[in-house]
Amino acid sequence: MPVATRPMTSRLRVRGWLRALSPLHVGGVGQDPNAALPVAVDGRGRLYVPGTSLAGAMRALLHPGTGHGDGPTGDEANQLWGFTESGTQNGTVSRILTRDALITSRTRLDTGGEPADLLDPARLEARYSVGIDRRGGVAAHGFLHARVIVPKGSYLRFELDVNATDRTLDADRRHLRRLLALLADGQLRLGAAKTRGLGHLALLVDQTDVREQDFTSASGLLAALEGADGGMLWPRKEWKDEPAPARQTLTVRIDWAPAAPVMVRSAADGFTVAAVPLASATRPDQVALVLPGTALKGVLRSHTERIERTVRGIDAPAAAPDDNDAERSAAFRRQLDQLPAVRALFGAAPLSIGRQKDKDGKDDDRGIGAVTVDDCFAKQKIPAQVWAGVYEPEDDTGTSPAITALREHHLERADHVAIDRWTGGAADGRLYSVLEPHGVTWEPIELTVDLHRLYSCGGRDCETERERGKAALALLLLALRDIKAGRVPIGYATNRGMGDISVRAITLAFPQPEEPVELDTFLAGQRAKELTTAWCTYIDGTPI
């Protein structure tokens, strides 16, 4: 008699929508190695997120800090999501089936129950980022990154099944309610550059149905065969009000206003204006200026490095003038890998595959950083058609209607010229223009610190790593203090009169039940003294 390897007496079925709270990139296969990294498309050319990507992100969300077989919690995750052990026959398939998620512009289904408004590939955007050499202050060799992104405000069709048995049904119900609460709370991060502003998703609760199908009776089987409406519908209130599990995170909110024009320059020049601020879609018919998480995180990382290098007297390693391309790139990697506290906050590329120890014989602690920085959008929205005119030629009168129209949105063209040092006149070929934002108001800058990751050592609490984590948090607070004091400019042309900001307040929200606290108040309290001690110990081994 054959033995059933996947018993199932009940099925929990979820059908709904995820909304992109930020742009999203889940990579696909590209043909040109010099082109921007493309997004994934299915066999029919439709933009989508593979079920494997969603399943991996949800497993990490529901069971943080667990791997395959890591204790009871890891065993629980393995039995629910499946696992394999390398080099053995041990393993099991996942009891959670996550379907591919088509990307759409609206939450509408056709008569066959399929998403009706697939996202037009023409709406995809390209984002560029570059590494900055710490010695020269210019682009690091070989560190220009470009990826195609799905715009903010897009939707993902979310379909998930949990195959349960009588023995697992109660636990599966609890796990599903907990997962839905996390998704509804907007705690899912998916795809590339998750700590740099991309991949933030949230479940639309009011457009999500959860049904329970019973396969132990004829009536239950017939109900399941009815299709999308088959099975017992979970009352939405039963899981909608489920509190999201507490996360060990510190949330930082920076309320600010520009004291000078603040912008990140787009990689694409305008037709009549050379330097154009970066903008991104917030709806199909509108865009907004944006400070991408990559730029904001880069500013934070550079300033924390400056602080640590100053107090420790450490210079950034530099490539020799006659080094080849590979050696120049390696020198930049050494710059990023040099400071443990900065590395804990912002991450570093792991050692090569198969290496678990660094050159000093210590466990490799490299990987994703603890700090996540979201994109910051301007509050003023610009019609997409008007913004597209920036990249179109002038009309018959020699003016650009788009540039004129953008004055209503607080954007002004400013012309600049370099001066010839001998004649005192305009240098030949050195006239350039900038589309500068004046009077634009911005949303708060928000960043999240994963305290579990910051204080842990490979998923296990480790006293040494915990103290280093405290020192890293102290370093971040020093950088925030300087930002509030107006010492840290943001964005393009910060050495030419732009990028200055005025900070009204910086609010720290530690894990509940603690109340949010203003930065200055926290720095004057007892907990800040503990962080100061950890920081001084980290710097020179002499706590004060």
GUKOL-823363 format. One line per field, with one value per residue (C-alpha): residue in one letter; x, y, z. Coordinates in pm, 1 decimal, padded with zeros to 6 digits, always signed. Example, Ala and Ser with C-alpha at 12.3 -4.5 7.8 and 13.67 -1.06 7.14 Angstrom:
2
rest [A	S]
xx [+01230.0	+01367.0]
yy [-00450.0	-00106.0]
zz [+00780.0	+00714.0]
***
This chain:
544
rest [M	P	V	A	T	R	P	M	T	S	R	L	R	V	R	G	W	L	R	A	L	S	P	L	H	V	G	G	V	G	Q	D	P	N	A	A	L	P	V	A	V	D	G	R	G	R	L	Y	V	P	G	T	S	L	A	G	A	M	R	A	L	L	H	P	G	T	G	H	G	D	G	P	T	G	D	E	A	N	Q	L	W	G	F	T	E	S	G	T	Q	N	G	T	V	S	R	I	L	T	R	D	A	L	I	T	S	R	T	R	L	D	T	G	G	E	P	A	D	L	L	D	P	A	R	L	E	A	R	Y	S	V	G	I	D	R	R	G	G	V	A	A	H	G	F	L	H	A	R	V	I	V	P	K	G	S	Y	L	R	F	E	L	D	V	N	A	T	D	R	T	L	D	A	D	R	R	H	L	R	R	L	L	A	L	L	A	D	G	Q	L	R	L	G	A	A	K	T	R	G	L	G	H	L	A	L	L	V	D	Q	T	D	V	R	E	Q	D	F	T	S	A	S	G	L	L	A	A	L	E	G	A	D	G	G	M	L	W	P	R	K	E	W	K	D	E	P	A	P	A	R	Q	T	L	T	V	R	I	D	W	A	P	A	A	P	V	M	V	R	S	A	A	D	G	F	T	V	A	A	V	P	L	A	S	A	T	R	P	D	Q	V	A	L	V	L	P	G	T	A	L	K	G	V	L	R	S	H	T	E	R	I	E	R	T	V	R	G	I	D	A	P	A	A	A	P	D	D	N	D	A	E	R	S	A	A	F	R	R	Q	L	D	Q	L	P	A	V	R	A	L	F	G	A	A	P	L	S	I	G	R	Q	K	D	K	D	G	K	D	D	D	R	G	I	G	A	V	T	V	D	D	C	F	A	K	Q	K	I	P	A	Q	V	W	A	G	V	Y	E	P	E	D	D	T	G	T	S	P	A	I	T	A	L	R	E	H	H	L	E	R	A	D	H	V	A	I	D	R	W	T	G	G	A	A	D	G	R	L	Y	S	V	L	E	P	H	G	V	T	W	E	P	I	E	L	T	V	D	L	H	R	L	Y	S	C	G	G	R	D	C	E	T	E	R	E	R	G	K	A	A	L	A	L	L	L	L	A	L	R	D	I	K	A	G	R	V	P	I	G	Y	A	T	N	R	G	M	G	D	I	S	V	R	A	I	T	L	A	F	P	Q	P	E	E	P	V	E	L	D	T	F	L	A	G	Q	R	A	K	E	L	T	T	A	W	C	T	Y	I	D	G	T	P	I]
xx [+00000.0	+00140.2	+00188.5	+00053.2	+00338.5	+00130.1	-00179.7	-00441.8	-00781.6	-00836.9	-00713.0	-00681.5	-00706.1	-00615.0	-00704.0	-00627.3	-00391.8	-00058.5	+00009.1	+00358.8	+00426.5	+00758.9	+00911.1	+00992.8	+01258.9	+01252.7	+01517.2	+01467.9	+01695.4	+01856.6	+02028.2	+02259.9	+02516.7	+02560.0	+02188.2	+01996.2	+01896.7	+01551.1	+01247.6	+01101.1	+00848.4	+00667.0	+00649.9	+00378.9	+00578.1	+00373.4	+00539.0	+00523.7	+00685.7	+00768.3	+00601.3	+00944.8	+01041.2	+00720.6	+00748.1	+01105.7	+01025.1	+00716.2	+00904.6	+01170.6	+00895.9	+00699.0	+01004.0	+01278.3	+01626.2	+01563.0	+01728.5	+01685.4	+01669.2	+01771.2	+01601.7	+01228.1	+01130.3	+01338.2	+01178.5	+00835.3	+00924.0	+01069.5	+00756.0	+00539.5	+00754.5	+00963.2	+01337.3	+01624.3	+01951.7	+02247.8	+02409.1	+02125.5	+01779.8	+01624.8	+01365.7	+01002.2	+00795.6	+00624.3	+00265.2	+00220.3	+00162.5	+00242.0	+00139.1	+00315.9	+00190.9	+00104.5	+00173.2	-00118.5	-00214.1	-00555.8	-00726.2	-00973.3	-01040.6	-01181.8	-01468.1	-01223.1	-01090.9	-00757.3	-00607.9	-00756.4	-00525.5	-00172.1	+00095.4	+00213.7	+00591.2	+00615.5	+00551.5	+00866.8	+01141.7	+01519.5	+01710.0	+02086.1	+02320.0	+02694.7	+02952.9	+03159.9	+03530.7	+03615.8	+03950.2	+03871.6	+03504.2	+03426.6	+03254.5	+03427.2	+03555.1	+03313.6	+03037.6	+02765.7	+02439.7	+02124.1	+01799.2	+01452.2	+01181.7	+00807.3	+00662.9	+00512.2	+00134.5	+00131.5	-00048.4	+00040.1	-00225.9	-00177.0	-00285.9	-00177.8	-00294.0	-00209.9	-00259.6	-00356.2	-00437.9	-00645.6	-00322.4	-00189.5	-00510.0	-00521.0	-00152.8	-00190.7	-00479.2	-00262.5	+00028.5	-00193.7	-00357.5	-00011.5	+00118.5	-00181.7	-00137.2	+00227.0	+00133.1	-00148.8	+00091.1	+00318.1	+00612.1	+00690.1	+01007.6	+01066.7	+01321.8	+01643.3	+01763.4	+01518.4	+01724.8	+01755.9	+01395.7	+01264.0	+01026.0	+00791.2	+00451.3	+00127.9	-00181.7	-00509.4	-00726.3	-01062.0	-00991.2	-00866.4	-01075.6	-00972.4	-01163.2	-01138.7	-01218.4	-01298.8	-01214.7	-01341.1	-01705.5	-01892.9	-02044.7	-01701.4	-01558.0	-01848.1	-01808.1	-01436.4	-01521.0	-01742.0	-01427.2	-01326.6	-01634.5	-01608.7	-01555.7	-01630.2	-01539.3	-01344.8	-01519.3	-01286.4	-01300.4	-01173.7	-00830.6	-00839.0	-00799.0	-00528.3	-00241.6	+00082.1	+00357.7	+00596.6	+00918.7	+01251.7	+01291.9	+01376.2	+01191.4	+01339.7	+01133.2	+01305.1	+01070.9	+01257.4	+01236.1	+01485.5	+01695.7	+01822.1	+01719.0	+01735.7	+01728.9	+01891.1	+01986.7	+01822.5	+02053.3	+01867.1	+01923.9	+01630.7	+01609.7	+01643.0	+01770.1	+02078.8	+02031.6	+01681.9	+01569.0	+01479.9	+01105.0	+00906.2	+00546.7	+00307.3	+00002.5	-00038.1	-00115.0	+00124.4	+00483.3	+00664.8	+01023.4	+01202.4	+01512.6	+01578.5	+01670.0	+02000.4	+02106.0	+01981.6	+02145.8	+02466.7	+02464.8	+02415.2	+02684.6	+02937.6	+02881.7	+02905.5	+03229.2	+03360.3	+03285.4	+03445.3	+03751.8	+03801.8	+03786.3	+03994.6	+04242.0	+04192.5	+04242.1	+04050.2	+04273.2	+04341.0	+04436.1	+04781.9	+04801.5	+04918.5	+04661.3	+04444.4	+04065.4	+04025.3	+04265.9	+04081.4	+03753.0	+03912.9	+04044.1	+03691.2	+03560.3	+03827.3	+03702.3	+03350.4	+03478.1	+03711.9	+03484.6	+03288.9	+03032.3	+02950.2	+02938.0	+02687.7	+02462.9	+02480.8	+02604.0	+02891.1	+02931.2	+02999.6	+03321.1	+03348.7	+03128.2	+03251.3	+03450.7	+03315.3	+03615.6	+03785.4	+04161.1	+04193.5	+04010.5	+03692.5	+03342.1	+03226.5	+02963.0	+02914.4	+02578.3	+02275.4	+02281.4	+02047.5	+01939.3	+01662.2	+01603.6	+01285.2	+01243.3	+01138.9	+00882.1	+00786.1	+00430.9	+00360.6	+00241.5	+00311.5	+00095.3	+00285.3	+00216.2	+00367.1	+00675.3	+00726.1	+00759.1	+01092.5	+01243.6	+01080.9	+01219.9	+01122.1	+00823.4	+00832.5	+00875.4	+01197.7	+01048.9	+00964.9	+00598.7	+00682.6	+00946.4	+00697.5	+00423.2	+00654.0	+00685.2	+00343.8	+00500.7	+00790.1	+01050.9	+01264.1	+01533.1	+01866.5	+02157.0	+02517.8	+02850.2	+03213.6	+03446.3	+03768.1	+04052.6	+04253.8	+03998.6	+03742.9	+03471.7	+03252.1	+03453.3	+03388.8	+03136.9	+03080.9	+02725.7	+02481.6	+02133.3	+01958.3	+01586.6	+01590.2	+01311.4	+01226.4	+00961.1	+00894.6	+00771.0	+00874.9	+00748.2	+00948.3	+01263.3	+01205.3	+01452.2	+01421.9	+01689.3	+01655.4	+01770.1	+01757.0	+02008.4	+02218.2	+02253.4	+02278.4	+02561.7	+02456.3	+02105.6	+02240.1	+02271.0	+02636.9	+02757.8	+03045.0	+02819.3	+02557.5	+02809.5	+02925.2	+02561.8	+02521.9	+02830.6	+02689.4	+02359.5	+02551.3	+02730.7	+02399.5	+02265.6	+02576.8	+02503.3	+02138.4	+02252.3	+02467.8	+02178.9	+01957.1	+02230.9	+02232.9	+02582.7	+02487.3	+02370.1	+02170.0	+02164.3	+02307.9	+02557.1	+02605.5	+02938.1	+02768.0	+02498.9	+02240.4	+02132.7	+02111.8	+01820.5	+01652.4	+01533.3	+01232.3	+01239.0	+01385.1	+01161.4	+01280.6	+01022.3	+01168.8	+00980.8	+00659.9	+00561.7	+00805.3	+00668.2	+00831.0	+01093.1	+01259.0	+01629.9	+01752.0	+01546.5	+01686.9	+02046.2	+02000.5	+01868.5	+02022.4	+02004.8	+02221.0	+02488.0	+02491.5	+02539.6	+02816.9	+02999.0	+02967.9	+03091.0	+03397.6	+03479.3	+03452.0	+03677.9	+03963.8	+03862.5	+03827.3	+03461.0	+03361.5]
yy [+00000.0	+00341.5	+00577.2	+00931.5	+01173.8	+01494.6	+01430.2	+01705.8	+01715.9	+02093.3	+02390.1	+02752.8	+02968.9	+03338.3	+03553.6	+03925.2	+04206.5	+04346.8	+04715.7	+04847.4	+05119.6	+05183.4	+05092.7	+04723.7	+04520.5	+04143.1	+04055.9	+03870.6	+03749.3	+04014.5	+03982.4	+04283.9	+04282.3	+04659.3	+04738.7	+04803.4	+04489.4	+04392.9	+04289.8	+03940.2	+03846.5	+03515.6	+03296.4	+03516.8	+03835.6	+03959.4	+04144.3	+03930.4	+03829.9	+03456.7	+03258.6	+03146.3	+03507.1	+03571.9	+03247.1	+03316.7	+03669.9	+03556.3	+03272.5	+03518.0	+03754.3	+03490.4	+03314.1	+03578.3	+03458.7	+03091.9	+02867.1	+02504.9	+02302.4	+02583.7	+02459.4	+02423.5	+02743.1	+02643.7	+02298.4	+02460.9	+02676.1	+02376.0	+02165.9	+02450.8	+02587.8	+02281.0	+02220.7	+02012.4	+01909.6	+01925.9	+01589.9	+01387.7	+01257.0	+01452.4	+01709.5	+01780.2	+01987.1	+02306.3	+02285.7	+02647.8	+02698.6	+03051.1	+03131.9	+03370.1	+03726.0	+03922.4	+04296.7	+04525.4	+04891.3	+04831.4	+04572.2	+04437.6	+04080.5	+03966.5	+03718.6	+03428.6	+03554.0	+03670.2	+04018.7	+04244.6	+04549.3	+04421.6	+04685.4	+04837.5	+04778.9	+05137.2	+05252.9	+05087.2	+05322.0	+05294.0	+05374.9	+05432.7	+05436.4	+05465.5	+05390.2	+05688.6	+05644.5	+05757.6	+05907.8	+06085.4	+06166.8	+06054.9	+05750.3	+05426.8	+05218.5	+04942.1	+05038.1	+05187.7	+04999.4	+05030.5	+04840.0	+04865.4	+04914.6	+04871.3	+05208.8	+05280.9	+05227.1	+04913.6	+04597.8	+04229.7	+03959.5	+03754.6	+03389.1	+03147.2	+02803.5	+02621.5	+02244.0	+02125.8	+01804.0	+01747.7	+01744.4	+02074.0	+02270.5	+02475.5	+02567.0	+02649.0	+02882.0	+03065.2	+03089.3	+03222.8	+03485.9	+03593.4	+03614.1	+03816.1	+04055.0	+04112.1	+04166.7	+04406.5	+04596.9	+04659.8	+04460.6	+04265.8	+04360.6	+04188.0	+04178.5	+04374.1	+04676.4	+04608.8	+04820.8	+05103.5	+05203.1	+04927.9	+04636.1	+04761.2	+04589.1	+04581.6	+04363.5	+04534.8	+04388.7	+04504.5	+04335.7	+04004.7	+03691.1	+03396.3	+03069.0	+02736.1	+02426.8	+02090.0	+01777.3	+01521.2	+01535.9	+01528.5	+01870.6	+02015.4	+01869.3	+02003.2	+02346.8	+02349.1	+02256.4	+02563.2	+02766.8	+03098.9	+03120.6	+02764.2	+02691.0	+02868.4	+03237.4	+03357.1	+03665.5	+03949.0	+04089.2	+03754.8	+03812.8	+04182.0	+04291.5	+04036.3	+04236.2	+04214.0	+04036.5	+04277.7	+04338.0	+04427.3	+04742.1	+05105.7	+05344.3	+05688.3	+05971.1	+06290.6	+06586.8	+06833.1	+07112.5	+07225.5	+07530.3	+07536.0	+07348.5	+06975.0	+06714.7	+06398.2	+06435.5	+06207.3	+05995.4	+06125.6	+06489.4	+06699.2	+06838.8	+07206.5	+07163.5	+06953.3	+06859.8	+06736.5	+06618.0	+06254.1	+06190.2	+05870.7	+05774.0	+05764.0	+05696.0	+05624.5	+05990.8	+06167.7	+06177.6	+06333.1	+06432.8	+06165.8	+06126.1	+05754.0	+05532.5	+05454.9	+05820.2	+05874.6	+05557.0	+05656.1	+05992.3	+05821.8	+05563.7	+05821.0	+06037.8	+05749.3	+05643.0	+05996.9	+05995.8	+05657.9	+05725.6	+06058.6	+05925.7	+05616.8	+05794.6	+05547.5	+05653.3	+05483.7	+05258.5	+05389.5	+05224.5	+05294.6	+05512.8	+05221.3	+04968.2	+04792.7	+04797.3	+04490.6	+04633.1	+04966.2	+04789.7	+04576.7	+04891.1	+05032.8	+04708.2	+04733.2	+05082.2	+04948.0	+04649.5	+04838.9	+04959.3	+04691.8	+04929.2	+05083.9	+04735.7	+04623.3	+04919.1	+04924.6	+04580.5	+04448.2	+04188.7	+03844.3	+03656.0	+03435.9	+03125.5	+02849.9	+03078.5	+03104.3	+03275.9	+03607.1	+03651.8	+03670.3	+03341.3	+03502.8	+03407.8	+03605.7	+03853.6	+04022.7	+04045.1	+04268.7	+04570.0	+04647.0	+04989.2	+05026.5	+05369.8	+05439.5	+05661.0	+06014.7	+06170.8	+06534.8	+06620.1	+06815.9	+06590.6	+06670.8	+06551.8	+06280.9	+06446.2	+06774.7	+06600.4	+06409.4	+06746.4	+06804.3	+06551.9	+06701.3	+06976.0	+07340.9	+07466.3	+07706.7	+08006.9	+07865.9	+07799.4	+07479.6	+07467.0	+07203.1	+07419.6	+07706.9	+07483.0	+07343.1	+07685.0	+07618.0	+07314.0	+07509.5	+07415.2	+07687.0	+07672.8	+07814.3	+07871.8	+07841.6	+07901.4	+07837.1	+08139.6	+08132.6	+08203.2	+08405.4	+08623.0	+08645.7	+08568.2	+08264.0	+07948.9	+07796.6	+07509.6	+07541.5	+07675.3	+07437.8	+07455.3	+07297.0	+07252.2	+07351.8	+07287.3	+07594.6	+07583.7	+07211.6	+07036.7	+06680.8	+06381.9	+06280.0	+06073.7	+05735.9	+05464.4	+05138.5	+04964.5	+04588.2	+04553.6	+04173.1	+04171.1	+04447.5	+04269.7	+03907.8	+03686.7	+03455.2	+03431.0	+03357.6	+03619.6	+03686.9	+03929.1	+04061.0	+04121.3	+04280.4	+04532.4	+04602.8	+04650.9	+04908.7	+05089.6	+05085.1	+05229.0	+05502.1	+05582.5	+05611.8	+05847.3	+06064.2	+06090.1	+06177.4	+06445.9	+06600.4	+06583.3	+06771.1	+07031.0	+07093.1	+06955.7	+06693.7	+06813.0	+06580.7	+06514.6	+06688.5	+06979.8	+06992.4	+07172.2	+07434.5	+07578.9	+07301.9	+07024.3	+07212.1	+07104.2	+07227.4	+06953.9	+07026.6	+06704.3	+06354.2	+06100.5	+05758.6	+05481.6	+05181.8	+04848.8	+04865.7	+04932.6	+05225.5	+05560.0	+05749.4	+05996.1	+06298.9	+06258.7	+06533.0	+06390.2	+06042.9	+06169.0	+06329.7	+06007.1	+05704.9	+05472.5	+05710.2	+05684.5	+05305.9	+05347.7	+05601.0	+05346.1	+05080.8	+05329.6	+05428.7	+05064.1	+04989.8	+05281.5	+05235.3	+04979.9	+05236.7	+05290.1	+05611.5]
zz [+00000.0	-00087.6	+00206.1	+00183.2	+00236.9	+00243.4	+00452.9	+00445.8	+00612.2	+00599.5	+00399.0	+00504.5	+00193.1	+00168.4	-00130.4	-00126.4	-00222.4	-00107.3	-00169.0	-00238.4	+00018.6	-00154.9	-00491.2	-00537.8	-00716.7	-00747.4	-01004.3	-01328.8	-01606.9	-01823.4	-02159.9	-02137.1	-01852.3	-01892.6	-01856.7	-01536.2	-01346.1	-01478.0	-01275.5	-01295.9	-01564.2	-01600.5	-01911.4	-02059.3	-02014.5	-01716.2	-01428.3	-01116.6	-00788.3	-00772.1	-00497.9	-00381.3	-00308.3	-00116.1	+00080.6	+00186.7	+00300.3	+00494.3	+00662.9	+00782.8	+00900.2	+01089.6	+01236.2	+01273.4	+01361.3	+01281.4	+01028.9	+00938.1	+01259.6	+01496.1	+01813.2	+01880.7	+01701.7	+01402.4	+01403.5	+01408.3	+01108.2	+00925.6	+00967.9	+00842.0	+00559.9	+00475.0	+00488.3	+00354.9	+00512.1	+00280.1	+00212.2	+00368.2	+00279.2	+00568.1	+00474.8	+00409.9	+00169.4	+00275.7	+00395.9	+00288.0	-00084.5	-00197.9	-00552.7	-00789.6	-00739.3	-01053.2	-01027.3	-01110.5	-01112.1	-00950.5	-00731.2	-00984.5	-01099.9	-01432.2	-01470.2	-01438.2	-01105.0	-01252.0	-01200.5	-01465.8	-01463.4	-01507.9	-01456.6	-01783.8	-01820.5	-01950.1	-01593.5	-01462.7	-01345.6	-01318.6	-01000.4	-00994.6	-00696.8	-00665.4	-00398.3	-00283.5	-00225.6	+00127.9	+00027.8	-00295.1	-00235.5	-00591.2	-00738.1	-00636.7	-00924.4	-01025.7	-00781.4	-00999.4	-00947.4	-01154.3	-01121.3	-01267.1	-01004.1	-00976.1	-00866.5	-00529.7	-00510.9	-00726.0	-00610.1	-00582.1	-00605.4	-00288.8	-00282.3	-00011.8	+00107.6	+00429.6	+00415.9	+00763.5	+00943.5	+01255.6	+01455.4	+01317.6	+01249.2	+01570.6	+01546.1	+01176.3	+01253.2	+01507.1	+01265.9	+00988.7	+01210.8	+01326.5	+00969.5	+00852.9	+01144.9	+01047.9	+00683.1	+00773.7	+00999.8	+00701.2	+00834.9	+00516.3	+00328.3	-00001.8	-00280.6	-00333.5	-00133.8	+00149.6	+00389.4	+00135.5	+00076.6	-00150.1	-00104.3	+00170.0	+00140.0	+00340.2	+00321.8	+00230.1	+00505.2	+00369.2	+00035.0	+00173.6	+00236.0	+00450.5	+00413.7	+00590.1	+00382.4	+00542.0	+00341.1	+00593.4	+00482.1	+00152.9	+00218.5	+00288.4	-00031.6	-00237.6	-00081.7	-00169.9	-00528.6	-00560.4	-00628.7	-00482.6	-00260.2	-00131.6	+00235.5	+00559.7	+00551.9	+00852.5	+00993.8	+00906.5	+01256.2	+01388.1	+01235.9	+01139.3	+01502.1	+01578.5	+01734.7	+01540.3	+01734.0	+01900.9	+01710.6	+01865.5	+01660.8	+01719.7	+01488.0	+01425.3	+01279.7	+01162.2	+01109.3	+00893.2	+00640.7	+00375.4	+00462.8	+00102.8	-00211.8	-00134.5	-00410.1	-00539.5	-00901.9	-01155.3	-01370.8	-01678.8	-01780.5	-01890.1	-02242.2	-02151.5	-01793.4	-01726.3	-01359.2	-01281.4	-00935.1	-00898.5	-00903.9	-00866.4	-00931.3	-00639.4	-00860.5	-01231.7	-01297.0	-01060.5	-00938.2	-00642.9	-00577.8	-00375.7	-00163.3	-00211.5	+00080.5	-00091.1	-00072.2	+00283.2	+00407.9	+00230.7	+00408.5	+00745.6	+00681.5	+00562.0	+00868.8	+01116.7	+00945.8	+00977.4	+01350.1	+01417.5	+01202.8	+01380.3	+01736.8	+01656.3	+01429.2	+01143.1	+00783.2	+00505.2	+00293.3	-00054.2	-00380.2	-00517.8	-00830.2	-01044.1	-00914.2	-01169.8	-01172.9	-00948.8	-00689.8	-00685.2	-00621.7	-00348.3	-00176.6	-00162.0	-00011.3	+00257.4	+00339.6	+00397.2	+00596.3	+00828.3	+01110.4	+01306.7	+01459.5	+01121.1	+00968.0	+01233.6	+01154.9	+00776.6	+00670.8	+00462.0	+00191.5	+00343.9	+00290.4	-00016.2	-00029.5	+00197.6	+00429.3	+00783.8	+00943.2	+00873.1	+00842.4	+01222.6	+01272.0	+01406.6	+01296.9	+00995.3	+01116.1	+00780.5	+00614.6	+00598.4	+00829.2	+01116.7	+00982.5	+00725.1	+00568.6	+00373.1	+00069.1	+00161.8	-00074.4	-00117.9	-00013.0	-00331.7	-00614.3	-00978.7	-01270.6	-01456.3	-01791.6	-01674.4	-01539.4	-01865.6	-02040.3	-01864.7	-02105.4	-02416.7	-02646.3	-02635.2	-02833.7	-03129.2	-02899.6	-02753.5	-02409.5	-02227.4	-02121.2	-01860.6	-01690.0	-01680.5	-01539.3	-01272.2	-01109.9	-00960.0	-00794.4	-00638.3	-00899.8	-01062.2	-01326.8	-01207.8	-01448.9	-01334.0	-01503.1	-01418.3	-01428.5	-01626.8	-01383.4	-01638.8	-01814.0	-01533.7	-01787.4	-01839.8	-01907.1	-02247.8	-02235.7	-01859.9	-01851.4	-01685.9	-01536.5	-01238.8	-01177.6	-00810.3	-00558.3	-00349.4	-00079.4	-00122.8	+00191.0	+00265.9	+00454.4	+00764.9	+00714.3	+00878.3	+00964.6	+01155.9	+01362.6	+01406.6	+01768.5	+01753.0	+01469.6	+01623.5	+01957.8	+01841.5	+01724.0	+01442.6	+01588.7	+01940.1	+02212.4	+02274.3	+02542.7	+02332.4	+02034.5	+02257.1	+02387.1	+02034.0	+01938.4	+02215.4	+02087.7	+01734.6	+01858.6	+02042.7	+01716.0	+01531.9	+01799.7	+01761.5	+01389.5	+01460.5	+01704.0	+01430.4	+01183.9	+01428.0	+01474.9	+01099.4	+01041.6	+00783.7	+00439.4	+00214.1	-00157.8	-00462.0	-00470.1	-00092.8	-00146.7	-00363.5	-00141.1	-00154.8	+00078.9	+00411.8	+00631.7	+00948.7	+01185.0	+01402.4	+01604.5	+01606.8	+01780.8	+01899.5	+01939.5	+02122.1	+02149.2	+02348.0	+02621.2	+02613.6	+02500.7	+02212.2	+02331.0	+02172.6	+02096.1	+02331.6	+02616.5	+02556.7	+02541.2	+02882.0	+03039.0	+03210.3	+02909.5	+02709.1	+02979.3	+02938.2	+02563.7	+02627.7	+02845.3	+02573.3	+02311.7	+02514.8	+02583.5	+02213.6	+02123.3	+02371.1	+02634.4	+02913.9	+03007.0	+03182.3]
***
